[in-house]
Amino acid sequence: MPLSTKETADLYAQYLIGNYGRAPISIVKGQGSYVWDADGKKYLDLLPGLGVDGLGHCPPSVVEALRKQAGELLHIHNNYLMEGQGKLARALVKHLSGMGEAKAFFCNSGTEASEAAIKLARLWGKKNGGKWKIVSLENGFHGRTYGALTATGQPKLQAGTEPLLPGFIYVPINDTKALEQAFEDREICGFMAEPVQGEGGIFPCTKEFLTAASALCDLRGALLMYDEVQAGMGRTGDMFAYQTVGAPAPDILWLAKALGGGFPIGAMLARPEVAEHMVPGTHGTTFGGNPLACAAGLAVIETVEKENLLAHVRAMGEHLGQGLHGLREKFPALVREVRRIGLMAALDLSVPGKPYLEKCRDEGLLINCTHDTVLRLLPAMNVSAAELDEGLRILEKALAQ
Ligand SMILES: Cc1ncc(COP(=O)(O)O)c(C=O)c1O
């Protein structure tokens, strides 16, 4: 017998650390773009798993792959060969463009993938002129452990946990002048950015900015590094967001969230001449890329390919964009701006978004609010036009109240 919402809430109050702002609903089941809470209420989830459930909840191909793998081998450590890692790395590399015969490292989360990238950049930099500093973007997000948190150019997320990692320099997104100034420092080994800032409120880097960053990296001998944890794996309408932006290919790129379709996995991919600096003993993980995680990742990629989801994301993105712009026209004083790329979308409000978020939830729609005023939507890549319309209707009702 499942617990009621109240019973689960009581367990949380007594036993869980309060580090999350939690909505008072207990989700017990999910299918596609819908979830059900412990009281049987159904919700349309247009932010499934905060980008993790990129194929919606419990995608049959991923569930089946996990069931099959669970019956064969759950875990084996990284000092043996694992067929799944080889196949998943090959499948990912096939979708990269301009990164040569890239090589993969698997871990368990986005923050771990960011850490791996930071370490690899330093390993490379020490051998290439003794460089070790990294330029990242203000308002970016790369995770919560110390390297990733330091790279995250948001003082409010770092406050109270100092001292941070030394050697990080922050510049505003799409500010080429500031980037040039930052590169005056000759100890820089890498520039890292989300091609589309997700947690920051859906702000795409411009092609021009990333092209300038690439040129500066070439000029000064530094690595171009993209965090595609949120924007990657098809969400922008290409397998990788840098391809949608039209930006130069990076030296290092990392993924997590939608890669596992709901199962935890992260991956870092690097050009071979960079990857070779991560030699035995320099980095590792016990769980990273275990057979279950790789089976899930492979099922995700195969599903994206078989169901032609990249084209679907582009079409549904347009559909969502039209609906959101319609809301901006209806509520010009309330909706300041619509930002969207593929199925990453934001309604930037002129007032705090939380009350609207709560109204949406009461009406059966799940989205989230970031940076106080930004309502964020990251629908599943296989969302239908009818589901998006249903969400837009609820949003409209909430905004009208
Ligand atoms: C761009 C980006 N990088 C890294 C992370 C951290 O990922 P995780 O929460 O899996 O550690 C996130 C999470 O939201 C993210 O959006």
The ligand as an SDF file (V2000), in Angstrom:
LIG
                    3D

 16 16  0  0  0  0  0  0  0  0999 V2000
   24.3750   22.6790  -17.5570 C   0  0  0  0  0  0  0  0  0  0  0  0
   24.4270   21.8350  -16.3120 C   0  0  0  0  0  0  0  0  0  0  0  0
   25.6030   21.3410  -15.9040 N   0  0  0  0  0  0  0  0  0  0  0  0
   25.6940   20.5700  -14.8040 C   0  0  0  0  0  0  0  0  0  0  0  0
   24.5860   20.2880  -14.0460 C   0  0  0  0  0  0  0  0  0  0  0  0
   24.7070   19.4260  -12.8190 C   0  0  0  0  0  0  0  0  0  0  0  0
   24.1510   18.1960  -13.0860 O   0  0  0  0  0  0  0  0  0  0  0  0
   23.7700   17.1920  -11.8890 P   0  0  0  0  0  0  0  0  0  0  0  0
   22.6440   17.8070  -11.1510 O   0  0  0  0  0  0  0  0  0  0  0  0
   23.4050   15.9250  -12.6000 O   0  0  0  0  0  0  0  0  0  0  0  0
   24.9690   17.0180  -11.0600 O   0  0  0  0  0  0  0  0  0  0  0  0
   23.3400   20.7870  -14.4280 C   0  0  0  0  0  0  0  0  0  0  0  0
   22.1370   20.5160  -13.6320 C   0  0  0  0  0  0  0  0  0  0  0  0
   21.1320   21.1570  -13.7280 O   0  0  0  0  0  0  0  0  0  0  0  0
   23.2580   21.5880  -15.5990 C   0  0  0  0  0  0  0  0  0  0  0  0
   22.0910   22.1070  -16.0030 O   0  0  0  0  0  0  0  0  0  0  0  0
  1  2  1  0
  2  3  1  0
  2 15  2  0
  3  4  2  0
  4  5  1  0
  5  6  1  0
  5 12  2  0
  6  7  1  0
  7  8  1  0
  8  9  2  0
  8 10  1  0
  8 11  1  0
 12 13  1  0
 12 15  1  0
 13 14  2  0
 15 16  1  0
M  END
$$$$
